Amino acid sequence: MSDSGIQLIVGLGNPGAQYAGTRHNAGYCLVERIAERSAVELRPEAKFYGLMGRVNHPEGDLRLLKPTTFMNHSGRSVAAVCRYFDLEPSRVLIAYDELDLPVGTVKLKQGGGHAGHNGIRDSIAALGSRDFWRLRIGIGHPGSKEQVIGYVLSHPSRADSDAILAAVDEAEGCLPELLAGDFQRAMNHLHRR
């Protein structure tokens, strides 16, 4: 097992049936897809403020987390898991929806600011670090700032939904590289989309 690979993948989103499948829940979608493909159940964990699962992978164990705190308080859940398992931020990947990327694009990077994303802003504050990895799943932009809230909380068109799911599948396919710490290879794969 790599000593630099990802040990925790967090998918950001909002809990509740009314938010299922919305653009803002693109991060949840990745964690759900990994759990489904790995035949792992995500179970409620009160002490982690979210749903958790564990994947036994040839490259090493991986924990999956879907915070149930609502987006603006995601950091509480991420920080609780990192403290409990003594995880360095650099071993954490947070997947989330990205307005500034075209629909169906997916980008991997480490560090940086929050670019106005409240879930990332709260995670940086709670972890006291920007060093975690980010998987930015493109959802496109509605065109004006005033429309953003309604846009991210609404359901994408069928074509956009298919494009987002295809991006999530591409990211899920890079799991071996992420767990092995081979981030350059994962980026090369994802960024050529």
Contacts in CASP RR format, 6 or more apart in sequence:
PFRMAT RR
TARGET T0000
AUTHOR 0000-0000-0000
METHOD contacts of the structure
MODEL  1
MSDSGIQLIVGLGNPGAQYAGTRHNAGYCLVERIAERSAVELRPEAKFYG
LMGRVNHPEGDLRLLKPTTFMNHSGRSVAAVCRYFDLEPSRVLIAYDELD
LPVGTVKLKQGGGHAGHNGIRDSIAALGSRDFWRLRIGIGHPGSKEQVIG
YVLSHPSRADSDAILAAVDEAEGCLPELLAGDFQRAMNHLHRR
1 59 0 8 1.000
1 60 0 8 1.000
1 61 0 8 1.000
1 179 0 8 1.000
2 59 0 8 1.000
2 179 0 8 1.000
2 180 0 8 1.000
2 181 0 8 1.000
2 182 0 8 1.000
4 90 0 8 1.000
4 91 0 8 1.000
4 181 0 8 1.000
5 59 0 8 1.000
5 91 0 8 1.000
5 178 0 8 1.000
5 179 0 8 1.000
5 180 0 8 1.000
5 181 0 8 1.000
6 62 0 8 1.000
6 91 0 8 1.000
6 92 0 8 1.000
6 93 0 8 1.000
6 133 0 8 1.000
6 178 0 8 1.000
6 179 0 8 1.000
6 181 0 8 1.000
7 61 0 8 1.000
7 62 0 8 1.000
7 63 0 8 1.000
7 85 0 8 1.000
7 87 0 8 1.000
7 91 0 8 1.000
7 92 0 8 1.000
8 62 0 8 1.000
8 63 0 8 1.000
8 64 0 8 1.000
8 65 0 8 1.000
8 81 0 8 1.000
8 82 0 8 1.000
8 85 0 8 1.000
8 87 0 8 1.000
8 91 0 8 1.000
8 92 0 8 1.000
8 93 0 8 1.000
9 30 0 8 1.000
9 31 0 8 1.000
9 34 0 8 1.000
9 62 0 8 1.000
9 63 0 8 1.000
9 64 0 8 1.000
9 65 0 8 1.000
9 92 0 8 1.000
9 93 0 8 1.000
9 94 0 8 1.000
9 95 0 8 1.000
9 178 0 8 1.000
10 31 0 8 1.000
10 65 0 8 1.000
10 66 0 8 1.000
10 67 0 8 1.000
10 74 0 8 1.000
10 77 0 8 1.000
10 78 0 8 1.000
10 81 0 8 1.000
10 92 0 8 1.000
10 93 0 8 1.000
10 94 0 8 1.000
10 95 0 8 1.000
10 123 0 8 1.000
11 27 0 8 1.000
11 28 0 8 1.000
11 30 0 8 1.000
11 31 0 8 1.000
11 65 0 8 1.000
11 66 0 8 1.000
11 67 0 8 1.000
11 94 0 8 1.000
11 95 0 8 1.000
11 96 0 8 1.000
12 27 0 8 1.000
12 28 0 8 1.000
12 67 0 8 1.000
12 71 0 8 1.000
12 74 0 8 1.000
12 94 0 8 1.000
12 95 0 8 1.000
12 96 0 8 1.000
12 97 0 8 1.000
12 119 0 8 1.000
12 120 0 8 1.000
13 19 0 8 1.000
13 24 0 8 1.000
13 25 0 8 1.000
13 26 0 8 1.000
13 27 0 8 1.000
13 28 0 8 1.000
13 66 0 8 1.000
13 67 0 8 1.000
13 71 0 8 1.000
13 74 0 8 1.000
13 96 0 8 1.000
14 22 0 8 1.000
14 24 0 8 1.000
14 25 0 8 1.000
14 70 0 8 1.000
14 71 0 8 1.000
14 153 0 8 1.000
15 66 0 8 1.000
15 68 0 8 1.000
15 70 0 8 1.000
19 25 0 8 1.000
19 153 0 8 1.000
21 29 0 8 1.000
21 155 0 8 1.000
21 156 0 8 1.000
21 161 0 8 1.000
22 152 0 8 1.000
22 153 0 8 1.000
22 154 0 8 1.000
22 155 0 8 1.000
22 156 0 8 1.000
23 97 0 8 1.000
23 139 0 8 1.000
23 151 0 8 1.000
23 152 0 8 1.000
23 153 0 8 1.000
23 154 0 8 1.000
23 155 0 8 1.000
23 156 0 8 1.000
23 160 0 8 1.000
23 164 0 8 1.000
24 71 0 8 1.000
24 97 0 8 1.000
24 152 0 8 1.000
24 153 0 8 1.000
25 97 0 8 1.000
26 95 0 8 1.000
26 96 0 8 1.000
26 97 0 8 1.000
26 137 0 8 1.000
26 138 0 8 1.000
26 139 0 8 1.000
26 164 0 8 1.000
26 168 0 8 1.000
27 95 0 8 1.000
27 96 0 8 1.000
27 97 0 8 1.000
27 135 0 8 1.000
27 137 0 8 1.000
27 168 0 8 1.000
28 66 0 8 1.000
29 137 0 8 1.000
29 164 0 8 1.000
29 165 0 8 1.000
29 168 0 8 1.000
30 95 0 8 1.000
30 135 0 8 1.000
30 137 0 8 1.000
30 168 0 8 1.000
30 171 0 8 1.000
30 172 0 8 1.000
31 42 0 8 1.000
31 64 0 8 1.000
31 65 0 8 1.000
31 66 0 8 1.000
31 95 0 8 1.000
32 42 0 8 1.000
32 66 0 8 1.000
33 168 0 8 1.000
33 169 0 8 1.000
33 172 0 8 1.000
34 40 0 8 1.000
34 55 0 8 1.000
34 62 0 8 1.000
34 64 0 8 1.000
34 172 0 8 1.000
34 175 0 8 1.000
35 41 0 8 1.000
35 42 0 8 1.000
35 53 0 8 1.000
35 55 0 8 1.000
35 64 0 8 1.000
37 172 0 8 1.000
38 55 0 8 1.000
38 57 0 8 1.000
40 53 0 8 1.000
40 54 0 8 1.000
40 55 0 8 1.000
40 64 0 8 1.000
41 53 0 8 1.000
42 51 0 8 1.000
42 52 0 8 1.000
42 53 0 8 1.000
42 64 0 8 1.000
42 66 0 8 1.000
43 51 0 8 1.000
43 52 0 8 1.000
43 53 0 8 1.000
44 50 0 8 1.000
44 51 0 8 1.000
44 68 0 8 1.000
45 51 0 8 1.000
45 52 0 8 1.000
47 80 0 8 1.000
47 84 0 8 1.000
48 65 0 8 1.000
48 77 0 8 1.000
48 80 0 8 1.000
48 81 0 8 1.000
48 84 0 8 1.000
49 67 0 8 1.000
49 68 0 8 1.000
49 69 0 8 1.000
49 73 0 8 1.000
49 76 0 8 1.000
49 77 0 8 1.000
49 80 0 8 1.000
50 65 0 8 1.000
50 66 0 8 1.000
50 67 0 8 1.000
50 68 0 8 1.000
50 69 0 8 1.000
50 77 0 8 1.000
51 65 0 8 1.000
51 66 0 8 1.000
51 68 0 8 1.000
52 63 0 8 1.000
52 64 0 8 1.000
52 65 0 8 1.000
52 66 0 8 1.000
52 81 0 8 1.000
53 63 0 8 1.000
53 64 0 8 1.000
53 65 0 8 1.000
54 61 0 8 1.000
54 62 0 8 1.000
54 63 0 8 1.000
54 64 0 8 1.000
55 61 0 8 1.000
55 62 0 8 1.000
55 63 0 8 1.000
55 64 0 8 1.000
57 175 0 8 1.000
57 176 0 8 1.000
57 179 0 8 1.000
58 176 0 8 1.000
59 175 0 8 1.000
59 176 0 8 1.000
59 179 0 8 1.000
59 180 0 8 1.000
60 179 0 8 1.000
62 175 0 8 1.000
62 179 0 8 1.000
63 81 0 8 1.000
63 85 0 8 1.000
65 77 0 8 1.000
65 78 0 8 1.000
65 81 0 8 1.000
67 73 0 8 1.000
67 74 0 8 1.000
67 75 0 8 1.000
67 76 0 8 1.000
67 77 0 8 1.000
67 78 0 8 1.000
68 77 0 8 1.000
69 75 0 8 1.000
69 76 0 8 1.000
69 77 0 8 1.000
71 118 0 8 1.000
71 119 0 8 1.000
71 122 0 8 1.000
72 118 0 8 1.000
72 119 0 8 1.000
72 122 0 8 1.000
73 122 0 8 1.000
74 119 0 8 1.000
74 122 0 8 1.000
74 123 0 8 1.000
75 119 0 8 1.000
75 122 0 8 1.000
75 123 0 8 1.000
75 125 0 8 1.000
75 126 0 8 1.000
75 127 0 8 1.000
76 122 0 8 1.000
76 126 0 8 1.000
78 92 0 8 1.000
78 94 0 8 1.000
78 123 0 8 1.000
78 126 0 8 1.000
78 127 0 8 1.000
79 123 0 8 1.000
79 126 0 8 1.000
79 127 0 8 1.000
81 87 0 8 1.000
82 88 0 8 1.000
82 89 0 8 1.000
82 92 0 8 1.000
82 127 0 8 1.000
88 131 0 8 1.000
89 127 0 8 1.000
89 128 0 8 1.000
89 129 0 8 1.000
89 130 0 8 1.000
89 131 0 8 1.000
89 132 0 8 1.000
90 110 0 8 1.000
90 131 0 8 1.000
90 132 0 8 1.000
90 133 0 8 1.000
92 127 0 8 1.000
92 132 0 8 1.000
92 133 0 8 1.000
93 132 0 8 1.000
93 133 0 8 1.000
93 134 0 8 1.000
93 135 0 8 1.000
93 178 0 8 1.000
94 120 0 8 1.000
94 123 0 8 1.000
94 132 0 8 1.000
94 133 0 8 1.000
94 134 0 8 1.000
94 135 0 8 1.000
95 134 0 8 1.000
95 135 0 8 1.000
95 137 0 8 1.000
95 171 0 8 1.000
96 117 0 8 1.000
96 119 0 8 1.000
96 120 0 8 1.000
96 134 0 8 1.000
96 135 0 8 1.000
96 136 0 8 1.000
96 137 0 8 1.000
97 117 0 8 1.000
97 137 0 8 1.000
97 138 0 8 1.000
97 139 0 8 1.000
97 152 0 8 1.000
98 105 0 8 1.000
98 107 0 8 1.000
98 115 0 8 1.000
98 117 0 8 1.000
98 136 0 8 1.000
98 137 0 8 1.000
98 138 0 8 1.000
98 139 0 8 1.000
98 140 0 8 1.000
99 138 0 8 1.000
99 139 0 8 1.000
99 140 0 8 1.000
99 141 0 8 1.000
99 148 0 8 1.000
99 151 0 8 1.000
99 152 0 8 1.000
100 115 0 8 1.000
100 140 0 8 1.000
100 141 0 8 1.000
101 107 0 8 1.000
101 136 0 8 1.000
101 137 0 8 1.000
101 138 0 8 1.000
101 139 0 8 1.000
101 140 0 8 1.000
102 138 0 8 1.000
102 140 0 8 1.000
103 138 0 8 1.000
103 139 0 8 1.000
103 140 0 8 1.000
103 156 0 8 1.000
103 160 0 8 1.000
103 163 0 8 1.000
103 164 0 8 1.000
104 137 0 8 1.000
104 138 0 8 1.000
104 139 0 8 1.000
104 160 0 8 1.000
104 163 0 8 1.000
104 164 0 8 1.000
104 166 0 8 1.000
104 167 0 8 1.000
104 193 0 8 1.000
105 137 0 8 1.000
105 138 0 8 1.000
105 167 0 8 1.000
105 193 0 8 1.000
106 135 0 8 1.000
106 136 0 8 1.000
106 137 0 8 1.000
106 138 0 8 1.000
106 167 0 8 1.000
106 168 0 8 1.000
106 170 0 8 1.000
106 171 0 8 1.000
106 190 0 8 1.000
106 193 0 8 1.000
107 135 0 8 1.000
107 136 0 8 1.000
107 138 0 8 1.000
107 190 0 8 1.000
107 191 0 8 1.000
108 133 0 8 1.000
108 134 0 8 1.000
108 135 0 8 1.000
108 136 0 8 1.000
108 171 0 8 1.000
108 174 0 8 1.000
108 183 0 8 1.000
108 186 0 8 1.000
108 187 0 8 1.000
108 190 0 8 1.000
108 191 0 8 1.000
109 133 0 8 1.000
109 134 0 8 1.000
109 136 0 8 1.000
109 187 0 8 1.000
110 131 0 8 1.000
110 132 0 8 1.000
110 133 0 8 1.000
110 134 0 8 1.000
110 183 0 8 1.000
111 130 0 8 1.000
111 131 0 8 1.000
111 132 0 8 1.000
111 133 0 8 1.000
111 134 0 8 1.000
112 130 0 8 1.000
112 134 0 8 1.000
113 120 0 8 1.000
113 124 0 8 1.000
113 130 0 8 1.000
114 120 0 8 1.000
114 121 0 8 1.000
114 124 0 8 1.000
120 134 0 8 1.000
123 132 0 8 1.000
124 130 0 8 1.000
133 178 0 8 1.000
133 183 0 8 1.000
135 171 0 8 1.000
137 164 0 8 1.000
137 167 0 8 1.000
137 168 0 8 1.000
137 171 0 8 1.000
138 164 0 8 1.000
138 167 0 8 1.000
139 152 0 8 1.000
139 156 0 8 1.000
139 160 0 8 1.000
139 164 0 8 1.000
141 148 0 8 1.000
141 151 0 8 1.000
142 148 0 8 1.000
142 150 0 8 1.000
142 151 0 8 1.000
155 161 0 8 1.000
156 164 0 8 1.000
167 193 0 8 1.000
170 189 0 8 1.000
170 190 0 8 1.000
170 193 0 8 1.000
171 190 0 8 1.000
174 186 0 8 1.000
174 189 0 8 1.000
174 190 0 8 1.000
177 183 0 8 1.000
177 185 0 8 1.000
177 186 0 8 1.000
177 189 0 8 1.000
178 186 0 8 1.000
END
